[in-house]
């Protein structure tokens, strides 16, 4: 289990501590995806981090509303840490929210790197449309079904934003698969062994170390 010991990567030039840029963790549809676990891992490795406060259990806002909340959360976190910029570490639906934020809110002034983990940029598999009855609680869910026009506009618009974007994805992801997790304008890391839940929960050592290497670079 990833939480038994700290995950570590060697930093460049023998440095013994990472840059003190705060990391904003952008959760996916449900908070139990492991935001707190990622926060513990990051802080063990010397990275100050905060979880964007979207909800208590489930995301009940649309993608656009979540992006607006993310803007406010980033402003608060930057003020808290007296920092000019942050890194975004976004999971699943949170990766789409992060891209929408990058597109709409002049992110170059606030964000240095954006890491999207297991994010279905081109939509979750169509058979998962059976989950749409949950739209009463999870209003962003219908917006991330494959073929949705909002997704197309978000991906197209985010391609013009001058923020470095990275993607991490698993080759056993039942939710969205490998291809929907790739972006033509991003640095797409090689797929790793692991599924959606283990990667988003910080229980997959390969995904943790990929994220740490990006942050240390």
C-alpha positions as CSV (number, residue, x, y, z in Angstrom):
1,X,0.0,0.0,0.0
2,X,1.3,3.5,-0.9
3,X,0.6,4.9,2.5
4,X,2.9,2.6,4.5
5,X,6.0,4.6,3.7
6,X,6.9,7.9,2.0
7,X,7.3,7.9,-1.8
8,X,10.6,9.4,-2.7
9,X,12.4,10.4,-5.9
10,X,15.9,11.8,-6.4
11,X,15.8,15.5,-7.0
12,X,18.0,17.3,-9.5
13,X,21.5,18.5,-8.5
14,X,21.3,16.6,-5.2
15,X,18.8,19.1,-3.8
16,X,17.4,18.0,-0.5
17,X,14.1,19.8,-0.7
18,X,11.7,20.6,-3.5
19,X,10.6,24.1,-4.6
20,X,8.2,25.5,-2.1
21,X,5.5,26.1,-4.7
22,X,2.1,25.0,-3.2
23,X,0.3,22.2,-4.9
24,X,-3.5,22.5,-5.3
25,X,-5.1,19.0,-5.4
26,X,-8.2,19.1,-7.6
27,X,-10.4,16.1,-6.7
28,X,-12.6,14.1,-9.1
29,X,-16.3,13.2,-8.7
30,X,-15.9,11.9,-5.2
31,X,-13.7,13.0,-2.3
32,X,-13.0,9.4,-1.4
33,X,-10.7,9.2,-4.5
34,X,-7.9,9.9,-2.1
35,X,-7.2,13.7,-1.9
36,X,-6.0,13.4,1.7
37,X,-3.7,10.4,0.9
38,X,-2.1,12.4,-1.9
39,X,-1.7,15.4,0.4
40,X,0.1,13.2,3.0
41,X,2.4,11.8,0.3
42,X,3.2,15.2,-1.1
43,X,3.9,16.7,2.3
44,X,6.1,13.8,3.3
45,X,8.2,14.7,0.3
46,X,8.4,18.4,1.2
47,X,5.7,19.8,-1.0
48,X,3.1,22.2,0.7
49,X,-0.3,21.1,-0.6
50,X,-4.0,21.9,-0.2
51,X,-7.1,20.2,-1.4
52,X,-9.5,22.5,-3.5
53,X,-12.7,22.5,-1.4
54,X,-15.4,21.5,-3.9
55,X,-17.6,19.4,-1.8
56,X,-17.9,17.1,1.2
57,X,-18.7,13.8,-0.5
58,X,-19.8,14.2,-4.2
59,X,-19.3,17.0,-6.7
60,X,-22.7,18.6,-7.0
61,X,-21.7,21.5,-9.3
62,X,-21.4,21.7,-13.1
63,X,-17.9,21.7,-14.7
64,X,-18.1,25.5,-15.2
65,X,-19.2,26.0,-11.6
66,X,-16.4,23.8,-10.3
67,X,-13.9,25.8,-12.4
68,X,-15.2,29.0,-10.8
69,X,-14.8,27.5,-7.3
70,X,-11.2,26.3,-8.3
71,X,-10.4,29.9,-9.2
72,X,-11.5,31.1,-5.8
73,X,-9.7,28.3,-4.0
74,X,-6.4,29.0,-5.8
75,X,-6.6,32.6,-4.9
76,X,-7.1,31.7,-1.2
77,X,-4.3,29.0,-1.3
78,X,-1.8,31.4,-2.9
79,X,-2.6,34.0,-0.3
80,X,-2.2,31.4,2.5
81,X,1.2,30.3,1.3
82,X,2.3,33.8,0.2
83,X,3.1,32.4,-3.2
84,X,2.7,33.8,-6.7
85,X,2.1,30.5,-8.4
86,X,1.0,27.0,-7.7
87,X,1.0,23.6,-9.4
88,X,-2.3,21.8,-10.1
89,X,-2.6,18.0,-9.4
90,X,-6.0,17.1,-10.8
91,X,-7.8,13.7,-10.8
92,X,-10.5,12.2,-13.1
93,X,-13.3,14.8,-13.6
94,X,-11.0,17.2,-11.8
95,X,-8.6,17.1,-14.7
96,X,-11.4,18.4,-17.0
97,X,-12.2,21.1,-14.4
98,X,-8.5,22.1,-14.3
99,X,-8.4,22.4,-18.1
100,X,-11.5,24.5,-18.1
101,X,-10.0,26.7,-15.4
102,X,-6.8,27.1,-17.5
103,X,-8.8,28.2,-20.4
104,X,-11.0,30.7,-18.6
105,X,-9.0,32.4,-15.8
106,X,-5.7,33.6,-17.2
107,X,-3.9,30.7,-15.5
108,X,-0.4,31.8,-16.6
109,X,-0.3,34.3,-13.7
110,X,-1.3,31.6,-11.2
111,X,-0.2,28.1,-12.4
112,X,3.2,26.8,-13.3
113,X,2.4,23.1,-14.0
114,X,-0.8,21.2,-14.3
115,X,-0.7,17.4,-13.9
116,X,-3.9,15.6,-15.0
117,X,-4.3,12.0,-13.7
118,X,-6.7,9.5,-15.2
119,X,-8.8,12.4,-16.7
120,X,-11.3,11.4,-19.5
121,X,-10.7,14.4,-21.7
122,X,-12.7,13.0,-24.6
123,X,-15.4,11.5,-22.4
124,X,-16.0,8.4,-20.3
125,X,-17.1,5.3,-22.0
126,X,-20.6,5.4,-23.4
127,X,-21.8,2.4,-21.5
128,X,-21.2,4.4,-18.3
129,X,-24.1,6.7,-19.4
130,X,-26.1,4.3,-17.2
131,X,-24.7,6.4,-14.4
132,X,-26.5,9.5,-15.7
133,X,-29.4,9.1,-13.2
134,X,-26.9,10.3,-10.7
135,X,-26.9,13.7,-12.5
136,X,-29.3,15.0,-9.8
137,X,-26.4,14.7,-7.4
138,X,-23.4,14.9,-9.7
139,X,-24.3,17.6,-12.2
140,X,-21.0,17.4,-14.1
141,X,-21.4,13.7,-14.9
142,X,-23.6,14.2,-18.1
143,X,-21.1,16.7,-19.3
144,X,-18.2,14.2,-19.4
145,X,-20.0,11.5,-21.4
146,X,-18.2,10.8,-24.7
147,X,-19.3,13.1,-27.5
148,X,-20.4,16.0,-25.3
149,X,-19.8,19.4,-26.9
150,X,-18.5,21.0,-23.6
151,X,-15.5,18.5,-23.6
152,X,-14.6,19.4,-27.1
153,X,-14.6,23.1,-26.4
154,X,-12.6,22.7,-23.2
155,X,-9.9,20.6,-24.8
156,X,-9.7,22.9,-27.9
157,X,-9.5,26.1,-25.7
158,X,-7.0,24.7,-23.2
159,X,-4.6,23.9,-26.1
160,X,-3.9,27.6,-26.5
161,X,-3.0,28.2,-22.8
162,X,0.7,28.7,-22.1
163,X,0.8,26.4,-19.1
164,X,2.8,23.1,-19.1
165,X,0.3,20.2,-18.9
166,X,1.2,16.6,-18.1
167,X,-1.0,13.5,-18.2
168,X,-0.7,10.3,-16.2
169,X,-2.8,7.3,-17.1
170,X,-3.2,3.6,-16.4
171,X,-3.4,0.8,-18.9
172,X,-6.1,-0.9,-16.9
173,X,-8.4,2.1,-16.4
174,X,-12.0,0.8,-16.7
175,X,-13.4,4.4,-16.6
176,X,-11.8,6.1,-19.6
177,X,-9.1,4.0,-21.1
178,X,-5.7,5.2,-22.5
179,X,-6.6,7.2,-25.5
180,X,-9.1,9.5,-23.8
181,X,-6.5,10.4,-21.2
182,X,-4.1,11.8,-23.8
183,X,-3.8,15.4,-25.0
184,X,-2.1,16.5,-28.2
185,X,-0.6,19.6,-26.6
186,X,0.5,17.9,-23.3
187,X,3.4,15.8,-22.3
188,X,1.7,12.4,-22.0
189,X,3.7,10.1,-19.8
190,X,3.9,6.4,-20.7
191,X,0.9,4.4,-19.4
192,X,1.5,2.6,-16.1
193,X,0.1,-0.6,-14.7
194,X,-2.9,0.2,-12.6
195,X,-6.6,1.1,-12.6
196,X,-8.6,4.3,-12.1
197,X,-9.3,4.0,-8.4
198,X,-5.8,3.0,-7.3
199,X,-4.1,5.7,-9.3
200,X,-6.5,8.5,-8.2
201,X,-6.3,7.3,-4.6
202,X,-2.5,7.5,-4.4
203,X,-2.3,3.8,-3.9
204,X,-0.3,3.2,-7.1
205,X,3.4,3.7,-6.6
206,X,4.1,4.2,-10.3
207,X,1.7,7.1,-10.6
208,X,2.9,8.7,-7.4
209,X,6.5,8.6,-8.6
210,X,5.5,9.9,-12.0
211,X,3.9,12.9,-10.3
212,X,6.8,13.5,-8.0
213,X,9.3,13.4,-10.9
214,X,7.2,16.0,-12.7
215,X,7.2,18.3,-9.7
216,X,10.9,17.8,-9.0
217,X,11.8,18.7,-12.7
